């Protein structure tokens, strides 16, 4: 519990920091307690999993540090004053040349992409999830992975807008590959914990896709997805941990048909799987559909009459949204297949094992009390997401305003960007899907 409290303090520091040094210290310090939780309390291959987790994330963070140092040095050279205030450095970074922004983006994404994780630097996550204790997996899926997406939102988007637009197709392509690749791997998994771990790689691909749509709908959906994924996937790891305590296996070949023996567990399992799939009325649907709509509306054809009404300036478009939508179908197939094997069908248990002698077959009151708030959150945020959307509206609009100030160069088809001193005129109203309508592009 002490290490979990240390980890919690570090994560709170990451989200509350307005100083770059404090952010980076807390960002790095999260590695130590999580490494110890996996190495000391994990499963058979815990040492290998904890070492791989530490080396991957630490290496990426060191590269990101180089990007942070360069931005601070650039501000000191241009203003004569050293500052580590994030808002000050953001304003300074936006005055850098396109090539300088590109190097900063690559350095920062090297650190944050590993933490998300984004394909192809995702290989540490399934092993870490599989070997970590249940509490470690819940924290890792619920909060720690969001440090990467939050870092991209807090630093990459405001620090390097020109570079983001230039590299958005590449980064979005990696996100889509991760969505489909991880989804296909889930089809052949028999370990339910590893399946949910790979599903995190797939789901967070939607989160990154929404970020790099760089419009209000996409970025807002991405921020909402961070919260949504933490609820539903964290709950799934709890469900798997509760099942493992009784049967000491996570294999779908050995355990199944639990609806007959554990009806309460099975009901919660079906509910959280449907939330993770994105069933309308539950939390996963709102954020996923916003990411897809934002991606669909983001394209270099903005302002062309008769093409994609409500489109906003960006570098993606319908093709990216179509492939991401295919990923949603793949996710529904493997998650519902897992549910069918675990919940329905004939009852199966490991040979020579007759449930756990010290636990009731179904969930007890303590376990139900843990799951009820998560289920309530999934339902409330799915039926009435307006309070969350209202809370993130102002910061998201402020972020997107930096991209509305970028216009396509004449004859460039929107692929080469130039910095303008004033943002494009807007009519002040929301376009289709809630995205700001931008005039004059």
GIQUISUL-V631472 format. One record per pair of residues at least 24 apart in sequence whose C-alpha atoms are under 8 Angstrom apart, sorted by the first residue. I is the first residue (numbers start at 1). J is the second residue. Records with the same first field share a line. If there is no record, write none. Layout:
I->J + J
This chain:
3->33 + 34 + 36 + 37
4->33
6->33
7->33 + 34
11->143 + 144
14->147
18->85 + 86 + 87
19->84 + 85 + 86
20->68 + 84 + 85 + 86
21->84
24->65
27->147
28->58 + 61
31->57 + 58
34->136
37->132 + 133 + 136
38->128 + 131 + 132 + 133 + 136
41->132 + 133
42->131 + 132 + 133
43->130 + 131 + 132 + 133
44->131
45->131
46->128 + 131 + 132
49->124 + 127 + 128 + 131
50->128
52->124
53->124 + 125 + 128
56->114 + 124
57->111 + 114 + 115
59->111
60->110 + 111 + 112 + 114
61->110 + 111 + 112
62->111
63->107 + 108 + 110 + 111
64->107 + 108 + 109 + 110 + 111 + 112
65->107 + 108
66->107
67->103 + 104 + 105 + 107 + 108
68->104 + 108
70->104
71->104
89->159
90->155 + 158 + 159
91->159
93->159 + 160
94->158 + 159 + 160 + 161
98->162 + 163
99->163
101->159 + 160 + 161 + 162 + 163
102->160 + 162 + 163 + 164
104->159 + 160
105->156 + 159 + 160 + 163 + 164
108->152 + 155 + 156
109->152 + 156
111->148
112->147 + 148 + 149 + 151 + 152
113->148 + 149
114->148
115->144 + 145 + 146 + 147 + 148 + 149
116->145 + 146 + 147 + 148 + 149 + 201 + 204
117->145 + 148 + 201 + 204
118->174 + 175 + 178 + 201 + 204 + 205
119->174 + 175 + 177 + 178 + 201
120->174 + 178
122->201
125->197 + 198
126->194 + 197 + 198
127->194
129->193 + 194 + 197
130->193 + 194 + 197
134->237 + 238 + 241
135->238
137->234 + 237
138->233 + 234 + 235 + 237 + 238
139->234
141->200 + 229 + 230 + 233 + 234
142->229 + 230 + 231 + 233 + 234
143->230
146->226
149->207 + 208 + 226
153->211
157->399
158->399 + 402
161->402 + 403
162->406 + 417 + 418 + 419
164->212
165->212 + 314 + 315 + 417
166->315 + 415 + 416 + 417
168->212 + 213 + 315 + 316
169->315 + 316
171->209 + 212
172->208 + 209 + 212 + 316 + 320
173->320
175->205 + 206 + 208 + 209
176->205 + 206 + 209 + 320 + 323 + 324 + 327
178->202 + 205
179->203 + 204 + 205 + 206 + 324 + 327
180->324 + 326 + 327 + 330
183->327 + 330 + 331 + 334
184->330
186->334
187->334
190->250 + 251 + 252 + 253
191->250 + 251 + 252
192->240 + 250 + 251 + 252 + 338
193->237 + 240 + 250
196->233 + 236 + 237
199->331
200->233
202->327 + 331
203->229
206->288 + 291 + 292 + 324
207->291
209->291 + 295
210->290 + 291 + 292 + 294 + 295
213->294 + 295 + 298 + 314 + 315 + 316
214->298 + 314 + 400 + 403
215->294 + 298 + 312 + 313 + 314 + 400 + 435 + 436
216->294 + 396 + 397 + 400 + 434 + 435 + 436
217->290 + 291 + 293 + 294 + 433 + 434 + 435
218->290 + 291 + 292 + 293 + 294 + 295
219->291 + 294 + 396
220->290 + 291 + 389 + 392 + 393 + 396
221->286 + 287 + 288 + 289 + 290 + 291 + 294
222->287 + 290 + 291
223->392
224->287 + 388 + 389
225->284 + 287 + 288
228->283 + 284 + 287 + 378
229->276 + 284
231->374 + 377 + 378
232->272 + 273 + 275 + 276 + 284 + 374 + 378
233->272 + 276
235->272 + 371 + 374
236->269 + 272 + 273
239->265 + 268 + 269
242->363
245->356
246->355 + 356 + 359 + 361
247->349 + 350 + 353 + 354 + 355 + 356
249->350
252->338 + 341 + 342
254->348 + 349 + 350
255->342 + 347 + 348 + 349 + 350
256->341 + 342 + 343 + 344 + 345 + 346 + 347 + 348 + 349
257->341 + 342 + 343 + 344 + 345 + 346 + 347 + 348
258->342 + 343 + 344 + 347 + 348
259->343 + 344
260->347
261->347 + 361 + 362
262->361 + 362 + 363
263->362
264->362 + 363
265->362 + 363
266->343
268->371 + 375
269->339
270->339
271->375
272->375
273->335 + 336 + 339
275->378
277->328 + 331 + 332 + 335
280->382
281->379 + 382 + 383
282->378 + 379 + 380 + 381 + 382 + 383
283->377 + 378 + 379 + 380 + 381 + 382 + 383
284->378 + 382
285->382
286->382 + 385
290->433
292->321 + 324 + 325
293->321 + 433
294->435
295->320 + 321
296->320 + 321
300->408 + 413 + 414 + 415
301->413 + 414
302->441
303->439 + 440 + 441
309->432
310->431 + 432 + 433 + 435 + 437
311->432 + 437
312->435 + 436 + 437 + 438
313->403 + 404 + 438 + 441
315->414 + 415
404->438
407->441
408->441
